[in-house]
Amino acid sequence: MMRTTVFVLALLGSFPSLVGGAALAQTRLEVTYALRISGILVGGLSLSSVEAGRSYSVAGLITSKGAARVFRDFSYRGRAQGQISGTAFVPRAYEEVVDTGRRQSETEITYSGGVPQVLRYTSERVAGADSPPAATQGDAVDPLTASFALLRPGTAEEVCNRVLVLFDGRRRSHFALNPPQRQNGRIICTGEYRRIAGFRPDEVARHRAFPLTAAFTQTPDGLWQASEIALRTIYGPATITRN
């Protein structure tokens, strides 16, 4: 679940920003979400970002809450920065610290021309034999940049009908969102999260694709922002709802 839901996580806090000088107008975003599995609260997600010019910096946190803490604490902390070119996101740096309650991992990636270079990847979990070389992943973004791309307010044309390819340092996956549909004053788009390469054979045999539905509501300035995401996880149906 940690890798599936990492698409929509986040760290409400601050870190050194690479988004230009004081003369640039800044756009800030701070949102929080509740994570439930089979209707039971298990975690909290938060996202904090700053945009200035074409640059962005974003930090994210996911922590266990409610019933999950009775059985196992888990957490994700990450930060990323990069450039926005039209509707494309080009990361410059990414780092994460993950604790699933059973194992810990740390990742640090830098990018040159959008191509990732893995500086550190420590994990007890062995990647699949088809784990792709980082040098071939120039079309992919890090998990937190993907989260930012989904949760950042956008026009009706921007929030659906796209594919976001992810590379976490060892594994390649994607989120595909179908064209938008209007429903009760909201924009709805269906899609899936799919494991592509770098996963163990037993992981792919059990679950290769996870269907999802994202709902967007309109903000006061006329843009659309994700208010709820429903998806299947290995633990059952999950919902991520904006607070």
Sine and cosine of phi, psi and omega as CSV:
sin_phi,cos_phi,sin_psi,cos_psi,sin_omega,cos_omega
0.00,0.00,-0.58,0.81,-0.06,-1.00
-0.85,0.53,-0.67,0.74,-0.02,-1.00
-0.97,0.23,-0.46,0.89,0.03,-1.00
-0.96,0.27,-0.70,0.71,-0.07,-1.00
-1.00,0.08,-0.10,0.99,-0.01,-1.00
-0.88,0.48,-0.35,0.94,0.04,-1.00
-0.85,0.53,-0.45,0.89,-0.11,-0.99
-0.84,-0.54,0.53,0.85,-0.01,-1.00
-0.99,-0.12,-0.21,-0.98,0.13,-0.99
0.16,-0.99,0.17,-0.99,0.05,-1.00
-0.85,-0.53,0.96,-0.29,0.01,-1.00
-0.96,0.27,0.97,-0.23,-0.08,-1.00
0.05,-1.00,-0.35,-0.94,-0.06,-1.00
-0.70,-0.71,0.39,-0.92,0.11,-0.99
-0.40,-0.92,0.25,-0.97,-0.04,-1.00
-0.83,0.56,0.81,-0.59,-0.09,-1.00
-0.99,-0.12,0.61,-0.79,0.04,-1.00
-0.93,-0.36,0.57,0.82,-0.15,-0.99
-0.97,-0.26,0.64,0.77,0.18,-0.98
1.00,0.04,-0.11,-0.99,-0.11,-0.99
-1.00,0.01,0.02,-1.00,-0.10,-1.00
-0.93,0.37,-0.33,0.94,-0.05,-1.00
-0.95,0.31,-0.32,0.95,-0.04,-1.00
-0.99,0.14,0.69,-0.72,0.08,-1.00
-0.93,0.36,0.66,-0.75,-0.06,-1.00
-0.93,-0.37,0.61,-0.79,0.11,-0.99
-0.90,-0.43,0.83,-0.56,-0.04,-1.00
-0.92,-0.38,0.56,-0.83,0.02,-1.00
-0.69,-0.72,0.78,-0.62,0.10,-0.99
-0.70,-0.72,0.89,-0.46,-0.01,-1.00
-0.69,-0.73,0.47,-0.88,0.07,-1.00
-0.77,-0.63,0.50,-0.87,-0.03,-1.00
-0.70,-0.71,0.46,-0.89,0.11,-0.99
-0.96,-0.27,0.70,-0.71,0.01,-1.00
-0.96,-0.29,0.84,-0.54,0.03,-1.00
-0.82,-0.57,0.60,-0.80,0.10,-1.00
-0.86,-0.51,0.83,-0.56,-0.09,-1.00
0.79,0.61,0.60,0.80,0.06,-1.00
0.99,0.12,-0.05,1.00,-0.06,-1.00
-0.98,-0.21,0.78,-0.63,0.02,-1.00
-0.90,0.43,0.82,-0.57,0.01,-1.00
-0.79,-0.61,-0.26,0.97,-0.06,-1.00
-0.28,-0.96,0.24,-0.97,0.08,-1.00
-0.81,-0.58,0.63,-0.78,0.00,-1.00
-0.83,-0.55,0.61,-0.80,0.05,-1.00
-0.59,-0.81,0.47,-0.88,-0.05,-1.00
-0.67,-0.74,0.72,-0.69,0.07,-1.00
-0.73,-0.68,0.79,-0.61,-0.05,-1.00
-0.63,-0.78,0.38,-0.92,0.10,-1.00
-0.71,-0.70,0.75,-0.66,0.13,-0.99
-0.89,-0.46,0.67,-0.75,0.10,-1.00
-0.58,-0.81,0.86,-0.52,-0.11,-0.99
0.89,0.45,-0.80,-0.60,0.03,-1.00
-0.98,-0.21,0.13,0.99,-0.04,-1.00
-0.98,-0.18,0.47,-0.88,0.06,-1.00
-0.69,-0.73,0.49,-0.87,0.21,-0.98
-0.70,-0.71,0.66,-0.75,-0.10,-1.00
-0.59,-0.80,0.58,-0.81,0.05,-1.00
-0.75,-0.66,0.54,-0.84,-0.08,-1.00
-0.61,-0.79,0.42,-0.91,0.01,-1.00
-0.55,-0.83,0.69,-0.72,0.20,-0.98
-0.78,-0.63,0.75,-0.66,0.00,-1.00
-0.70,-0.71,0.43,-0.90,0.03,-1.00
-0.96,0.28,0.56,-0.83,0.04,-1.00
-0.58,-0.82,0.22,-0.98,0.15,-0.99
0.84,0.54,-0.74,-0.67,-0.12,-0.99
-0.89,0.46,-0.52,0.85,-0.06,-1.00
-0.87,0.49,-0.56,0.83,-0.07,-1.00
-0.93,0.36,-0.34,0.94,0.05,-1.00
-0.93,0.38,-0.57,0.82,-0.08,-1.00
-0.98,-0.18,-0.69,0.72,-0.11,-0.99
-0.23,-0.97,0.79,-0.62,0.12,-0.99
-0.98,0.18,0.60,-0.80,0.11,-0.99
-0.62,-0.79,0.38,-0.93,0.00,-1.00
-0.38,-0.92,0.45,-0.89,0.14,-0.99
-0.69,-0.72,0.74,-0.67,0.12,-0.99
-0.76,-0.65,0.77,-0.64,-0.02,-1.00
-0.53,-0.85,0.34,-0.94,0.12,-0.99
-0.51,-0.86,0.55,-0.84,-0.05,-1.00
-0.54,-0.84,0.36,-0.93,0.09,-1.00
-0.48,-0.88,0.42,-0.91,-0.03,-1.00
0.02,-1.00,-0.36,-0.93,-0.05,-1.00
-0.87,-0.50,0.47,-0.88,0.11,-0.99
-0.92,-0.39,0.83,-0.56,0.00,-1.00
-0.84,-0.55,0.99,-0.17,-0.10,-0.99
0.92,0.39,-0.87,-0.49,0.08,-1.00
-0.98,-0.20,0.09,1.00,-0.03,-1.00
-0.99,-0.11,0.56,-0.83,0.04,-1.00
-0.92,-0.39,0.78,-0.62,-0.04,-1.00
-0.86,-0.51,0.99,-0.16,-0.06,-1.00
-0.93,0.36,0.46,-0.89,0.09,-1.00
-0.92,-0.38,-0.51,0.86,-0.02,-1.00
-0.38,-0.93,0.52,-0.85,0.03,-1.00
-0.49,-0.87,0.64,-0.77,0.16,-0.99
-0.55,-0.84,0.51,-0.86,-0.02,-1.00
-0.55,-0.84,0.45,-0.89,0.17,-0.99
-0.76,-0.65,0.84,-0.54,-0.07,-1.00
-0.84,-0.54,0.71,-0.71,0.11,-0.99
-0.75,-0.66,0.95,-0.31,-0.04,-1.00
-0.99,0.11,-0.07,1.00,-0.12,-0.99
1.00,-0.08,-0.33,0.94,0.05,-1.00
-0.90,-0.44,-0.51,0.86,-0.01,-1.00
-0.51,-0.86,0.39,-0.92,0.01,-1.00
-0.88,-0.48,0.47,-0.88,0.06,-1.00
-0.48,-0.88,0.43,-0.90,0.07,-1.00
-0.69,-0.72,0.61,-0.79,-0.02,-1.00
-0.67,-0.74,0.65,-0.76,0.12,-0.99
-0.67,-0.75,0.82,-0.58,-0.05,-1.00
-0.75,-0.66,0.70,-0.71,0.22,-0.98
-0.91,-0.40,0.28,-0.96,-0.07,-1.00
-0.77,-0.64,0.62,-0.78,0.10,-0.99
-0.83,-0.56,0.93,-0.36,-0.07,-1.00
0.88,0.48,0.52,0.85,0.00,-1.00
1.00,0.08,-0.10,1.00,-0.01,-1.00
-1.00,-0.05,0.83,-0.56,-0.07,-1.00
-0.96,0.28,0.56,-0.83,0.14,-0.99
-0.79,-0.61,0.91,-0.41,-0.09,-1.00
-0.99,0.14,0.94,-0.34,0.02,-1.00
-0.99,0.10,-0.56,0.83,0.00,-1.00
-0.47,-0.88,0.72,-0.70,0.09,-1.00
-0.52,-0.85,0.98,-0.19,-0.02,-1.00
-0.90,-0.43,0.87,-0.49,0.00,-1.00
-0.41,-0.91,0.61,-0.80,0.06,-1.00
-0.98,0.22,-0.30,0.96,-0.03,-1.00
-1.00,0.08,0.79,-0.61,-0.01,-1.00
-0.99,0.16,0.72,-0.70,0.04,-1.00
-0.97,0.24,0.31,-0.95,0.04,-1.00
-0.92,0.39,0.35,-0.94,-0.05,-1.00
-0.90,0.43,-0.37,0.93,-0.01,-1.00
-1.00,-0.07,0.34,0.94,0.04,-1.00
-0.84,0.55,0.83,-0.55,-0.13,-0.99
-0.98,0.22,0.54,-0.84,0.11,-0.99
-0.89,0.46,0.64,-0.77,-0.02,-1.00
-0.84,0.55,-0.56,0.83,-0.06,-1.00
-0.90,0.44,-0.28,0.96,-0.01,-1.00
-0.99,-0.12,0.10,0.99,-0.15,-0.99
-0.95,-0.32,0.58,0.82,-0.01,-1.00
-0.93,0.37,-0.23,0.97,0.03,-1.00
-1.00,-0.06,0.03,1.00,-0.10,-1.00
-0.95,-0.31,0.41,-0.91,0.09,-1.00
-0.89,-0.45,0.24,-0.97,0.05,-1.00
-0.97,0.25,0.30,-0.96,-0.05,-1.00
-0.86,0.51,-0.59,0.81,-0.05,-1.00
-0.97,0.24,-0.60,0.80,0.10,-0.99
-0.88,0.47,-0.61,0.79,0.06,-1.00
-0.90,0.44,-0.65,0.76,0.06,-1.00
-0.87,0.49,-0.71,0.70,0.01,-1.00
-0.88,0.47,-0.67,0.74,0.00,-1.00
-0.88,0.48,-0.58,0.82,0.00,-1.00
-0.98,0.20,-0.66,0.75,-0.13,-0.99
-1.00,0.05,-0.26,0.97,0.03,-1.00
-0.94,0.35,0.75,-0.66,0.04,-1.00
-0.85,0.53,0.61,-0.79,0.00,-1.00
-0.49,-0.87,0.05,-1.00,0.05,-1.00
-0.97,0.26,0.21,-0.98,0.01,-1.00
-0.87,0.50,-0.50,0.87,-0.01,-1.00
-0.98,0.21,-0.39,0.92,-0.10,-1.00
-1.00,0.01,-0.49,0.87,-0.22,-0.98
-0.99,0.16,-0.26,0.97,0.01,-1.00
-0.76,-0.65,-0.12,-0.99,0.11,-0.99
0.83,0.55,0.83,0.56,0.01,-1.00
-0.37,-0.93,0.25,-0.97,0.06,-1.00
-0.84,-0.54,0.78,-0.63,0.08,-1.00
-0.92,-0.39,0.90,-0.43,0.01,-1.00
-1.00,-0.04,0.73,-0.68,-0.05,-1.00
-0.91,-0.42,0.59,-0.81,0.15,-0.99
-0.67,-0.74,0.86,-0.51,-0.10,-1.00
-0.98,-0.20,0.20,0.98,-0.03,-1.00
0.93,-0.36,-0.39,0.92,0.04,-1.00
-0.66,-0.75,-0.53,0.84,-0.14,-0.99
-0.87,-0.49,0.58,-0.82,0.00,-1.00
-0.92,-0.40,0.72,-0.70,0.03,-1.00
-0.51,-0.86,0.04,-1.00,0.08,-1.00
-0.49,-0.87,0.38,-0.92,0.19,-0.98
-0.91,-0.41,0.83,-0.56,0.04,-1.00
-0.91,-0.41,0.80,-0.60,0.00,-1.00
-0.90,-0.44,0.78,-0.63,-0.03,-1.00
-0.98,0.20,0.15,-0.99,0.02,-1.00
-0.83,0.56,0.50,-0.87,-0.07,-1.00
-0.95,0.31,0.47,-0.88,0.12,-0.99
-0.79,-0.62,0.67,-0.75,0.05,-1.00
-1.00,0.06,0.73,-0.68,-0.05,-1.00
-0.45,-0.90,0.92,-0.38,0.05,-1.00
0.80,0.60,0.71,0.71,0.05,-1.00
0.98,0.20,0.10,0.99,0.03,-1.00
-0.87,-0.49,0.28,-0.96,0.18,-0.98
-0.98,-0.22,0.77,-0.63,0.00,-1.00
-0.88,-0.48,0.73,-0.69,0.14,-0.99
-0.71,-0.71,0.75,-0.66,0.07,-1.00
-1.00,-0.01,0.23,-0.97,0.01,-1.00
0.06,-1.00,-0.40,-0.92,-0.01,-1.00
-0.39,-0.92,0.42,-0.91,0.26,-0.97
-0.97,-0.25,0.77,-0.64,-0.08,-1.00
-0.77,-0.64,0.75,-0.66,0.12,-0.99
-0.98,0.20,0.78,-0.63,-0.09,-1.00
-0.94,-0.34,-0.81,0.59,-0.07,-1.00
-0.45,-0.89,0.44,-0.90,0.05,-1.00
1.00,-0.02,0.00,1.00,0.03,-1.00
-1.00,-0.07,0.47,-0.88,0.02,-1.00
-0.93,0.38,0.49,-0.87,-0.01,-1.00
-0.83,0.56,-0.61,0.79,-0.01,-1.00
-0.93,0.37,-0.53,0.85,0.04,-1.00
-0.92,0.40,-0.70,0.72,-0.02,-1.00
-0.94,0.35,-0.59,0.81,-0.01,-1.00
-0.90,0.43,-0.60,0.80,-0.01,-1.00
-0.98,0.21,-0.75,0.66,-0.07,-1.00
-0.52,-0.86,0.93,-0.37,0.12,-0.99
-0.99,-0.13,-0.62,0.78,-0.06,-1.00
-0.80,-0.60,0.58,-0.81,-0.01,-1.00
-0.81,-0.59,0.92,-0.38,0.01,-1.00
-0.93,0.37,0.50,-0.87,0.01,-1.00
-0.55,-0.83,0.34,-0.94,0.11,-0.99
-0.69,-0.72,0.78,-0.62,0.01,-1.00
-0.91,-0.41,0.74,-0.68,0.03,-1.00
-0.92,-0.39,0.71,-0.70,-0.02,-1.00
-0.85,-0.52,0.69,-0.72,0.08,-1.00
-0.91,-0.42,0.40,-0.92,-0.10,-1.00
-0.99,0.11,0.68,-0.74,0.04,-1.00
-1.00,0.03,0.24,-0.97,-0.01,-1.00
-0.84,0.54,-0.46,0.89,-0.01,-1.00
-1.00,-0.02,0.21,0.98,0.11,-0.99
1.00,0.00,-0.03,1.00,0.04,-1.00
-1.00,0.05,0.10,-0.99,-0.04,-1.00
-0.87,-0.50,0.68,-0.73,-0.03,-1.00
-0.72,-0.70,0.59,-0.81,-0.02,-1.00
-0.88,0.47,0.82,-0.58,0.03,-1.00
-0.95,-0.33,-0.44,0.90,0.03,-1.00
-0.41,-0.91,0.66,-0.75,0.08,-1.00
-0.78,-0.63,0.82,-0.58,0.04,-1.00
-0.92,-0.39,0.75,-0.66,-0.02,-1.00
-0.49,-0.87,0.37,-0.93,0.10,-1.00
-1.00,0.08,0.64,-0.77,0.11,-0.99
-0.79,-0.61,0.09,-1.00,0.02,-1.00
-0.93,0.36,-0.22,0.98,0.01,-1.00
-0.98,-0.20,-0.01,1.00,-0.01,-1.00
0.83,-0.55,-0.09,-1.00,-0.03,-1.00
-0.93,0.36,0.73,-0.69,-0.03,-1.00
-0.84,-0.54,0.52,-0.85,0.12,-0.99
-0.77,-0.63,0.63,-0.78,0.05,-1.00
-0.85,-0.53,0.93,-0.36,-0.18,-0.98
-0.88,-0.48,0.75,-0.66,0.00,-1.00
-0.93,0.37,0.70,-0.71,0.04,-1.00
-0.98,0.21,0.00,0.00,0.00,0.00
